[in-house]
Amino acid sequence: MTTSPHSNQVHAGQAVYLPWTLPLYDLMAFKINCRFLFRVPVSEVVAMFDRNVSPDHLDVGVGTGYFLDNCRTAPQQAITLADLNEHALRHAARRLARFEVRTVRANALEPLPLPEAAFGSASMNFLLHCVPGSIRQKAKVLDHVAACVRPGGRIFGATVLSKGVPVGVAARAVMPVWNWRGMMNNSEDSLGDLRTELAARFPSHKVSVHGCTALFEAEVP
């Protein structure tokens, strides 16, 4: 599926999404990790979706579909879900079945098998910290996702950083273990590098920091 030099790391970063783990994901990721480790209010992420979701939306790195399920500004036309993990795609598609949902299996480090400029918005939520490489290398994900969004459309997401942000004691204890196991790949990810890569691509963008999590929103030029 992937020709990336980080192929094994790419697959390790999404291997945790299994049929028996996905029903527990929301509890672990949003009730525990976001609150106590990463210290980002889930309500802030939901609000970011509300600000940016368009009628035809692309979600890359779908998780369980939690945020599209809970945001008030729901897509009115269709949702396209893109992820490398087939279990996550099926789980999220079932959760969002009240919408018109399309799924595509894809590695975000490669050009997405989707039409260019086809969407009004795209999200990549809690994706970049699972992608191997430095922020500079991961930034190709921004390019691949932005290529699918029309000029003037919105691109947004959240990622957990290790440098340039306040990392609490609990996060400092667990993130090295998760990096070692391949569940995360953010040991060198810094706020400064994220700002640099966003500024190089999107003249209009903003970043907000909550704990060790950065939320970013940008307009595709």
Stockholm file with secondary structure:
# STOCKHOLM 1.0

chainA/1-221         MTTSPHSNQVHAGQAVYLPWTLPLYDLMAFKINCRFLFRVPVSEVVAMFDRNVSPDHLDVGVGTGYFLDNCRTAPQQAITLADLNEHALRHAARRLARFEVRTVRANALEPLPLPEAAFGSASMNFLLHCVPGSIRQKAKVLDHVAACVRPGGRIFGATVLSKGVPVGVAARAVMPVWNWRGMMNNSEDSLGDLRTELAARFPSHKVSVHGCTALFEAEVP
#=GR chainA/1-221 SS CCCCTTHHHHHHHHTTCCTTTHHHHHIIIIIIIIIIISCCCHHHHHHHHHHHCCSEEEEESCTTSHHHHHCSSCCSSEEEEEESCHHHHHHHHHHTTTSCEEEEECCTTSCCSSCTTCEEEEEEETCGGGSCSCHHHHTHHHHHHHTTEEEEEEEEEEEECSBSSCCCHHHHHHHHHHHHHTSCCCTTCBHHHHHHHHHHHCSSEEEEEETTEEEEEEECC
#=GC SS_cons         CCCCTTHHHHHHHHTTCCTTTHHHHHIIIIIIIIIIISCCCHHHHHHHHHHHCCSEEEEESCTTSHHHHHCSSCCSSEEEEEESCHHHHHHHHHHTTTSCEEEEECCTTSCCSSCTTCEEEEEEETCGGGSCSCHHHHTHHHHHHHTTEEEEEEEEEEEECSBSSCCCHHHHHHHHHHHHHTSCCCTTCBHHHHHHHHHHHCSSEEEEEETTEEEEEEECC
//
